């Protein structure tokens, strides 16, 4: 077996790679942004490499990747599933696996404490890949911080050339990061990117799509051919701001992106349907009765009457985003708006209700991704059709 150092030129869709004592830690926000927003929730989310892949060319039939995952355990809550790695060979899913061990962070939300226990690296191993020159991608877990230690193969590797595909830069909440998706290549943005034939940079941050200026600056400075921002759900369930602050914050966020991308197609997506927050403000909270029964569910704790005082609900945010985009679009023909209920609305909620009342399940991620891929925003840039990418008798296609 040949050991190859994991270097930044083997990574796709990370905005930065931090050299550590053991290897390389992908980040989805640059160091300057992390310094501006030293919030624990955000730092956890941005270090979970949703959409980030290790990509190389090789004739290898065996691939091993040593990593140190960081697993989080929440006291009194059901165990979280292991992070999943997807192996994609020449654009097609060829296997999945998990890495045992690693760092364990035990969080006691009632006490407000977190205890970290170090752990060793573990090994992900794939075999039987076929003795031919190919592009190999390893999609890193979308919900597990992953330190990359070593790559081993039974044939030499080299960095894969760029695909030449349009780059889609997307920012959103935990739904965009992939919460409740089954695997990293089946989050809704990953599915949409694969179907439309674009290269994804996913800046979906669990609990942290909060119109932060440092996120807008990171997007401003990231090369992209298409940009989308999904705004709303985190602002409501965090009860972060009132309507008076929300409107200028949206304008400021879009202004900053436009400073670096004055004519790039930019899509503003309002919230997907979420019944608990449609007319009830935040903050959101865990449903304690459900927790006692061993289930995770969320509830809205605000008072609907407080909307008159400027508290935000999803309906209020949708109306304001539609108005803001219409106002700005008069001088910005490349700015567009999408009502998030076109991706997941009332009929979908009847058929595929949100299992925890906040996040879609794996089937719903697929539905949202496939719908988004058909929108002119992405489909006008498509290099492959859904039929070509995913014939009925073949596994789903994945974007290289």
C-alpha positions in Angstrom: 0.0 0.0 0.0 1.2 3.5 -0.9 0.7 6.2 1.7 -0.2 9.7 0.3 -0.3 12.7 2.5 -3.8 14.3 2.5 -3.1 17.8 1.2 -5.4 20.7 0.3 -5.1 19.9 -3.4 -7.0 16.6 -2.8 -9.9 18.5 -1.2 -13.0 19.9 -3.0 -15.5 22.4 -1.6 -13.6 23.3 1.6 -13.0 27.0 1.9 -9.9 26.3 4.1 -7.8 23.4 5.4 -6.2 23.7 8.8 -2.9 21.7 9.4 -3.2 19.9 12.7 -0.8 17.7 14.7 -2.3 14.6 13.1 -3.3 15.8 9.7 -5.7 18.1 7.9 -9.0 19.6 9.2 -11.3 20.9 6.4 -13.2 24.1 7.2 -16.3 25.5 5.5 -15.5 29.0 6.8 -12.1 30.7 6.6 -10.1 31.5 9.8 -11.0 35.2 9.7 -14.7 34.4 9.7 -14.3 31.8 12.5 -12.6 34.5 14.5 -15.5 36.9 14.0 -18.1 34.4 15.0 -16.6 32.3 17.8 -20.0 30.8 18.7 -19.8 27.1 19.7 -22.7 26.1 17.5 -21.4 27.7 14.4 -17.8 26.5 15.0 -19.2 22.9 15.3 -21.3 23.2 12.2 -18.7 24.8 9.9 -16.1 22.1 10.9 -18.6 19.3 9.8 -17.6 18.9 6.2 -21.0 18.8 4.4 -20.3 18.7 0.7 -16.5 18.4 1.2 -14.8 15.5 -0.7 -11.4 13.9 -1.0 -10.9 13.6 -4.8 -8.1 12.0 -6.8 -7.3 9.9 -9.9 -5.9 6.4 -9.5 -6.0 2.8 -10.7 -6.3 1.7 -7.1 -8.5 -1.3 -6.3 -8.1 -0.7 -2.6 -8.5 2.7 -0.8 -8.0 3.3 2.9 -8.6 6.7 4.6 -7.5 7.3 8.2 -9.5 9.9 10.0 -10.3 11.2 13.5 -14.0 11.8 13.7 -15.5 14.0 16.4 -18.7 12.3 17.7 -21.2 14.2 19.9 -23.3 12.5 22.5 -26.1 14.5 24.1 -26.9 13.5 27.7 -30.5 12.2 28.1 -31.1 12.0 24.3 -31.2 9.1 21.9 -27.8 8.1 20.4 -26.9 9.9 17.2 -26.1 7.7 14.2 -22.5 7.3 13.1 -21.2 9.7 10.5 -21.2 8.2 7.0 -18.6 8.4 4.2 -19.7 7.9 0.6 -17.4 6.5 -2.0 -18.1 7.7 -5.5 -16.2 6.3 -8.5 -16.5 8.1 -11.9 -19.6 9.8 -10.7 -21.4 6.8 -9.3 -21.9 5.6 -5.8 -19.7 2.6 -5.1 -19.9 2.2 -1.4 -20.5 3.7 2.0 -18.9 3.3 5.5 -18.2 4.8 8.9 -15.1 5.3 11.0 -15.1 4.0 14.6 -13.4 5.7 17.5 -12.2 9.3 17.4 -13.0 12.1 19.8 -16.2 12.0 21.8 -17.8 15.2 23.1 -20.5 14.6 25.7 -22.9 17.6 26.0 -25.2 18.1 28.9 -27.6 20.7 27.7 -29.4 21.0 31.0 -26.1 21.8 32.8 -24.6 23.8 29.9 -21.4 21.7 30.0 -19.4 19.7 27.5 -16.8 17.1 28.2 -14.3 16.1 25.5 -12.6 12.7 25.5 -9.7 12.1 23.1 -9.6 9.0 20.9 -7.5 7.4 18.2 -7.8 7.6 14.5 -9.9 5.0 12.7 -9.8 3.5 9.2 -12.3 3.6 6.3 -11.6 0.8 3.8 -13.0 0.2 0.3 -12.0 -2.8 -1.9 -12.8 -4.2 -5.3 -12.7 -0.9 -7.2 -11.5 -2.2 -10.5 -8.0 -1.9 -12.0 -8.6 1.1 -14.3 -7.8 4.8 -14.3 -10.7 6.5 -12.5 -11.8 9.5 -10.5 -12.4 8.6 -6.9 -14.3 10.8 -4.5 -14.8 10.2 -0.8 -17.6 12.4 0.5 -16.9 13.2 4.2 -19.7 13.0 6.8 -22.0 16.0 6.7 -22.6 15.8 10.4 -19.3 14.8 12.0 -16.1 16.9 12.3 -13.5 15.0 10.4 -9.7 15.3 10.7 -7.9 13.6 7.8 -4.8 11.7 8.8 -3.6 9.5 5.9 -4.7 8.1 2.5 -3.4 4.6 1.4 -4.0 2.9 -1.9 -2.6 0.0 -3.8 -1.6 2.3 -6.8 -0.3 5.8 -7.1 -2.7 8.7 -6.8 -2.7 12.2 -8.3 -5.0 15.2 -7.8 -8.0 15.1 -10.1 -8.3 17.9 -12.7 -11.1 20.3 -12.3 -14.5 19.3 -13.8 -15.1 22.7 -15.5 -18.6 22.6 -14.2 -20.3 25.7 -12.9 -19.8 26.3 -9.2 -22.9 26.6 -7.1 -22.3 28.3 -3.7 -25.2 27.8 -1.3 -25.8 29.0 2.3 -28.6 27.9 4.6 -29.5 26.2 7.8 -29.2 22.7 9.2 -31.6 21.5 6.5 -29.1 22.7 3.9 -26.2 21.1 5.9 -28.1 17.9 5.7 -29.8 17.2 9.0 -31.6 13.8 8.9 -30.2 13.0 5.5 -29.0 9.4 5.2 -25.5 10.1 3.7 -23.4 13.1 2.7 -24.1 12.6 -1.0 -27.9 12.5 -0.4 -28.4 15.9 1.4 -30.8 17.9 -0.7 -28.0 20.3 -2.0 -25.8 17.3 -3.0 -28.7 15.7 -4.9 -29.6 18.9 -6.6 -26.0 19.5 -7.7 -25.6 15.9 -9.0 -28.8 16.1 -11.0 -28.0 19.5 -12.5 -24.3 18.8 -13.1 -22.9 21.6 -11.0 -20.1 21.7 -8.5 -21.4 22.3 -4.9 -19.9 24.4 -2.2 -22.2 23.9 0.8 -22.3 26.6 3.4 -25.3 25.2 5.2 -24.6 25.7 9.0 -26.8 24.0 11.5 -28.5 26.6 13.7 -26.3 29.3 12.1 -28.0 30.8 9.0 -28.3 34.1 10.9 -27.3 36.7 8.4 -23.9 37.0 9.9 -21.7 39.6 8.1 -18.7 37.3 8.2 -20.6 34.6 6.3 -21.6 37.1 3.7 -17.9 38.2 3.4 -16.8 34.6 2.9 -19.4 34.2 0.2 -18.3 37.5 -1.4 -14.7 36.2 -1.6 -15.5 32.7 -2.9 -15.5 32.2 -6.7 -18.9 31.0 -7.9 -21.1 30.9 -11.0 -24.4 30.6 -9.1 -25.2 31.6 -5.5 -28.2 30.9 -3.3 -29.1 31.8 0.2 -31.9 30.2 2.2 -33.0 32.6 4.9 -35.5 32.3 7.8 -35.8 29.2 9.9 -32.8 29.8 12.2 -33.8 33.4 12.7 -37.2 32.3 14.0 -36.2 29.3 16.1 -33.3 31.3 17.7 -35.7 34.3 18.2 -32.6 36.3 17.1 -34.0 39.6 15.9 -37.2 41.6 15.3 -38.6 42.8 12.0 -36.9 46.2 12.3 -33.5 44.6 12.4 -34.3 41.8 9.9 -35.0 44.0 6.8 -31.7 45.9 6.9 -29.8 42.8 7.8 -31.1 41.0 4.7 -30.1 44.1 2.6 -26.7 44.2 4.1 -26.1 40.5 3.6 -27.0 40.7 -0.1 -25.1 44.0 -0.5 -21.9 42.2 0.7 -22.3 39.3 -1.6 -22.9 41.7 -4.5 -19.7 43.5 -3.7 -17.8 40.4 -4.9 -20.4 39.0 -7.3 -22.1 42.0 -9.0 -23.7 40.1 -11.8 -23.7 36.4 -10.6 -27.2 34.8 -10.6 -28.3 35.1 -6.9 -31.4 33.3 -5.6 -33.0 34.2 -2.3 -35.0 31.2 -0.9 -37.6 31.8 1.8 -38.3 29.1 4.4 -39.7 25.6 3.6 -43.0 24.9 5.3 -42.5 24.2 9.1 -45.9 24.1 10.8 -44.7 24.8 14.3 -43.2 28.2 13.2 -45.6 29.3 10.5 -47.5 31.7 12.8 -45.7 31.1 16.1 -42.5 33.0 16.9 -39.5 31.4 18.5 -37.5 30.5 20.4 -37.7 26.9 19.5 -37.1 24.3 22.1 -36.9 20.5 22.6 -40.2 18.9 23.4 -39.4 17.5 26.9 -42.3 15.0 26.8 -40.9 13.5 23.7 -37.4 13.4 25.2 -38.7 11.5 28.2 -40.1 9.0 25.7 -36.7 8.7 24.0 -37.6 10.8 20.9 -36.4 14.1 19.6 -39.0 16.6 18.6 -39.1 20.4 18.6 -41.7 22.9 19.6 -42.2 26.7 19.2 -42.4 28.5 22.5 -43.3 32.1 21.4 -46.7 33.8 21.5 -48.4 34.5 18.2 -49.7 37.7 19.6 -46.2 39.1 19.7 -46.0 39.4 15.9 -47.5 42.9 16.4 -44.4 43.8 18.3 -42.1 42.7 15.4 -41.4 39.1 16.4 -40.6 37.0 13.3 -42.6 34.0 12.0 -42.0 32.1 8.8 -45.0 33.8 7.1 -43.7 37.2 8.1 -40.2 36.3 6.7 -41.6 35.0 3.4 -43.6 38.2 2.8 -40.6 40.4 3.6 -38.2 38.4 1.5 -40.5 38.6 -1.5 -40.9 42.3 -1.0 -37.1 42.9 -0.6 -36.2 40.9 -3.7 -38.9 42.6 -5.8 -37.6 46.0 -4.7 -33.9 45.1 -5.4 -34.6 43.3 -8.6 -35.6 46.5 -10.3 -31.9 47.4 -10.4 -30.5 43.9 -10.2 -31.8 41.7 -13.0 -29.7 38.7 -11.8 -31.5 38.6 -8.4 -34.3 36.1 -8.0 -36.7 34.8 -5.3 -38.1 31.4 -4.6 -40.8 30.6 -2.1 -39.5 27.7 -0.1 -42.9 26.1 0.0 -42.4 25.2 -3.7 -39.7 22.8 -2.4 -41.6 21.6 0.6 -45.2 22.7 1.1 -48.5 21.7 2.7 -49.1 18.7 0.4 -45.6 17.5 1.1 -46.1 17.9 4.9 -49.2 15.7 4.6 -47.3 12.9 2.8 -43.9 13.3 4.4 -44.2 15.1 7.7 -41.1 16.4 9.4 -40.2 13.6 11.8 -38.9 15.9 14.5 -41.2 18.8 13.4 -38.2 20.8 12.2 -36.0 18.8 9.8 -36.9 16.7 6.7 -36.1 13.0 6.6 -34.0 11.2 3.9 -36.9 10.8 1.5 -37.8 14.5 1.8 -34.2 15.6 1.2 -34.3 13.6 -2.1 -37.6 15.3 -3.1 -36.4 18.8 -2.3 -33.1 18.2 -4.1 -34.8 16.8 -7.2 -37.2 19.7 -7.3 -34.5 22.3 -6.9 -32.4 20.7 -9.7 -35.3 21.3 -12.1 -35.5 25.0 -11.4 -34.1 27.2 -14.2 -31.6 28.6 -11.7 -29.7 25.2 -11.9 -31.2 23.4 -14.8 -30.1 26.1 -17.3 -26.5 25.2 -16.4 -27.0 21.4 -16.5 -24.5 19.3 -18.4 -26.5 16.1 -17.9 -30.2 15.3 -17.7 -31.7 13.3 -14.9 -32.2 10.3 -17.2 -28.6 10.4 -18.4 -27.3 10.8 -14.9 -29.5 8.2 -13.2 -31.1 5.6 -15.5 -33.8 3.5 -13.8 -31.6 0.4 -13.5 -28.5 2.2 -12.1 -27.4 3.7 -8.8 -27.9 7.5 -8.3 -25.3 9.7 -10.1 -23.0 11.8 -8.0 -21.3 15.0 -9.2 -17.5 14.6 -9.5 
